[in-house]
Amino acid sequence: TTRPTTRPTTRPTTRPTTRPTTRPTTRPTTRPTTRPTTRPTTRPTTRPTTRPTTRPTTRPTTLPPLPIIDTSQLQYRLYCPSGRRGSCEECSNTLERQEGDCSRGHAVQGFIQALYNGRWYAIDAEQWDSQDAQVMCNSLGYGVALSTPSTVNLLGCEPRLPGCVQFEEILPYDFNCAGAEGNLTQCSSIRWSTQRFVDAYATIRCGFTPSRSCTGSSLEVRLRASPYPGIGRVEVYHRGSWGSICGTGFDQRDANVICKQLGYGLAKKFYTSNEFAEGPLNIHMYNLQCSSTAESLSDCTFSDRRVNRVCKHNQDVAIECTVPEQCPLTQRGRFHREEQTNFLEAYVNGRWGLVCPDALDKVDARVLCKSLSKEFLQSLGSARSSYRGPRYGGSLVCRGSENRMEECDIQLRQVSSCDGGADAAIICTTDLPDLVPDVDQLYSSLRNFPTIDRKTVRSLQCAIEENCLASDAARAPSNQVRKLLRFDSLTMNYGKADFRPLLDPSQWIYHDCHRHYHSFEIFVQYDLFHHDGREAAEGHKASFCLEDSICPRAPAKKYECFRRVQGITAGCGDYYGRTLDCQWIDVTNVRDGSYLLQVSVNPQRDPEEADYSNNVATCNIVIQSNGARIGVESCSLSAYGRLIG
């Protein structure tokens, strides 16, 4: 009885009750309750609430994930969207600043866009700074980046609001420019930004650098020997006179500073080998050294010691600046070219046709050559054309300062035919002569020979015939003494073409007194003025026999009077000494006092020249001792119509 009762009761009750109750209750209660409650409550509540509140979902970028691109192939533009109501202006009709304008007023303002993969993208404003804006203004041809305009001002509305202009594609791009680069592709640290959504767009406002009278720069600069703004030979005003810059040591930074001082963007090109004809004046400096932060030549260093021994005029510096693009206008004119002649083709009432000769003058033709071919006018005339189409008469009135024909007053109308059956024929060129009176020679002759000459009327019969004396000399008794202010006249041709008379040799006038032919009606004019511009003595016009007297910049002489071949070779000069007839001004009736002696070369502007700003030499003189002597204070070059005293 003992064994059966003990074993059965112990073993069956222990195993069944322990295993079933422990395993089922532990696993089901731990795993199901922990995992389901943790994941669903954490992720759905965190992610949806973070991004929508930080970045608006209305402006997502459409770019692929940050690719590697060749940034040098990107193009940029100033852009104003259509439908705007704000002050966005992507172009200007002004190519250059107005002298004396100190306002720094803006010329253009708008948004920046980049062309990538054939599509234009706006730029993130958070990645855009003042240095980037300056570089963009440089590339557009403007000298200064002004305060950045707001998106609202340019568009005239808040971009987030319905109905306002939207930029759907944004370029998340960081330029990191230094400010001295010529365009955005030259910036040293161009990289993709990690910013993928934007709230504002990059904008710029560009203007012209104020003129020297506003900045106080001690070195004024100008460009010569080119018809178009922003390109030409560089001349600088230093120590009281204009002169050129030698190309020794000249580099891109120096050219950039000159363009900036002129009011333009940075320099496209620079030349150091007489690209635009040699300068007529002194060479003022060499080894010009400008930093990238210099605003004008006053901020640079240079050498001028023995400059005329170190340099020659065939090293004169010339530059080509980045100038603004003008607003597009409806094209009203173009050249119809036949052989070497341009015929003006005008668009009138929906039809193109040729313009008749009587509708144009030389001022109009100069504007046409400048605007349609960026060249000088060489000649304006008439010729027969094979053109089939209407003809237009009337008038084209230009002031001469215009850069495009469309800016002139166009009053053309259709006619049955042009008078004589010929059309207006225009020849343009890049090479013209440039006559300059030698102020040093004029000054020296006045200083070295201060005595006023005295001659009787009897000995001046040839001069009376050629009208070289005051008008009362023709009625004066033969023994009357005339007072003659004598001086030398040296006229140099510093252009790139010979100066030749337009008249055919058969039309030249022979003078028995002086025994030579005059190939010009008026080649030079001598005048004496009061400082207020009033005439002090009767001046006179002279017609020389033109020849090569000296040739310091030409290999050989080509023109000589005795051979009846007249002209002045490029690089040569025609000299008339003070002892010759008519090399004077009759001052018989002039009282003692201070006056301006003026020598004007080619006053009729015929033939055409490359530069008319240097055709007049003016000297400050004093007549004293009851008309017996003179004193000379200074001489300088200027343009027609300007008295400098």
Helices and strands as residue ranges (DSSP letters): H 2-54, G 71-73, E 75-79, E 106-116, E 119-123, G 125-127, H 130-140, E 144-145, H 151-155, E 170-171, E 173-174, G 184-186, E 191-192, E 203-207, H 212-215, E 220-224, E 231-238, E 241-245, H 252-262, E 267-271, E 282-289, G 297-299, E 301-303, H 307-310, G 313-315, E 318-321, E 333-338, E 341-348, E 351-355, G 357-359, H 362-372, E 376-383, E 391-397, G 405-407, E 409-415, G 419-421, E 423-429, E 435-437, H 439-448, E 453-456, G 457-460, H 461-465, G 471-475, E 481-486, E 489-493, G 505-507, E 509-511, E 516-518, E 524-529, E 535-542, G 561-563, E 573-576, E 584-586, E 593-601, E 616-624, E 629-638
